[in-house]
């Protein structure tokens, strides 16, 4: 007999919160240059909030409903965040 997986409950669906974050990224310039663009690069990342501390925000691009696993994580320094939006 094949066991079917239970449908996710509202509680399990709300474990991971999707968010869009825009942040200033660091960059490097290789080779010889006589001009430098002083404007920071703005990056947009979308993911699930795994952890938030006073200094860092950790996002995951992939996650399971029951916290079995996450993947493709990124830690963003909060001082670099210029915009954040909670997604539905």
Secondary structure, 3 states (H helix, E strand, C coil): CCCCCCCCCHHHHCCCEEEEEEEEECCCCCCCCCCCCCCCEEEEEEEEEEEECCCEEEEEEEECCCCCCEEEEEEEEHHHEEEEEECC
